[in-house]
Amino acid sequence: MHLEFRHLRTIRAIHEAGGLARAADLLNMTQSALSHQVKGLEDQVGVELFVRRSKPLRLSVAGQRLLRLAERILPEIEALEADFRALKSGKTGRLHIAIECHACFEWLFPVLEQFRRAWPDVDVDIRPGLAFGALPALLREEIDLVVSSDPEDLPGVQFTPLFDYEPVFVASSQHPLAAKPWIEAEDLRDETLITYPVERTRLDVFTELLIPARVEPRAVRQVELTAVILMLVAANRGVAVLPDWVVREVRYHSDYVTRPLTEQGKTRRLYGATRVEDTARPFMSHVLRLARSEPLKLQRA
């Protein structure tokens, strides 16, 4: 026996309509074509599916069993078709994110809150375990968006610029370096440097300042949370270098001072890396736009 979805839809339509004429209208076909289809289906299964000469047309016992099958399977098929239509139109999908920038959680969460309201059917998740191998995971389609400050020339990957930021020195207002207008690498040689718990190649203070100058701070203390870093800095337990948008709330606080790195300052750029074929998808374009605009809101706040 070879059943097709159209057979199940036919049984359901005739049951709901109570007759061939109305069912044919529901199925957008002629009554004679529908009668022919029913006859072919009954010949195939070898039993009558309808009680003839009944008004309205009633299903036989065999027809009832086929109807139960149709009522179980067709809603799942229709839901799948709706999912595929939504995927095609860009209304649903998956947005799994890996972040190479530890401080980026500070602005990413407001971005995702806005995104969820606009795209409730998109599956959003942050994959912290893939942060160290984010770009290979992107190519393997394990994640869909990588937030990174280190673009690479990778086939099939597009790096969309998000925004520029300035890594700034942060210290207690009582710290001796607070009197300096800017900070050089040599100034940090005798300091306890408080950083996020990531490798040095992912910390601006090392890549932009200390490593090029071959300067090693007296001690490095790793702390997970930005709030704790700032608390330790205020207590004069060390100094830190953080993105300018992270320290927006303490710039004018009497417990802190912020200073540029070097007289000219340092500028870095953050990117959103996506697979080329996904970049233009409506929800991906939207989250990238939100990511570009959120730091501007933070700077104005």
Protein Blocks (a to p, Z undefined) as FASTA:
>chain_A
ZZdfklmmmmmmmmmnopaklmmmmnopafklmmmmmmmmmmmnopafbdehiacddddf
klmmmmmmmmmmmmmmmmmmmmmmmmmnopaccdddddfblklmmmmmmmmmmmmmmmmm
bccdddfklmmmmmmmmmnopafbdcdfbdcddehiacddfbdcdddddddfkbmklmpm
bdcfklmmmpccddddddfklcfklmmmmmmnopacfbdcddfblklmmmmmmnopaccd
ddfklmmmmmmgckbccddehjkopaddddddddfklmmpmklmmmmmmmmmmmmmmmmZ
Z
